Amino acid sequence: MDLLNEFGEYYGGVISPGIEMRYKAVHHFTAKLPLLHKSDKLPPLGNSTENAIHRGILNGVIQEIEGVIDQYNRKYQKLTVVLTGGDTIFLAKNLKSSIFAVPNFLLEGLNSILIHNIDE
């Protein structure tokens, strides 16, 4: 997560393990927990080992992002959140904050640069 002002100046950011890395860590650093992959739906309860893993990882990521957004919102009243990357659709459906979800942000930006350079 990165924080920029309206002029694109970088203030700082947060580095945190992603969803897939968390699944791998739960499996790798425990003796008998299975390796799972992200579920498209957040289970309402951890009523089985698999649901407990999904719930713990996915809810943890969602709460972490919500917490960082809340911290930034307290300091910057005109905060705009842009969500990008491979988990954009899942996170956009599960985050309470109003956000702009742009799954292919980087690719769209690179394509714009390519088109700009071709036109010159």
Buried (B, 14 or more C-beta within 10 A) or exposed (E): BEBEEEEEEEEEEEEEBEBEEBBBEBBEEEEEBEEBEBBEEBBEEBEEEBBBBBBEBBBBBBEBBBEBBEEBEEEEEEBEBEBBBEBBEBBBEBBEBEBEBBBEBEEEEEEEEEEEEEEE
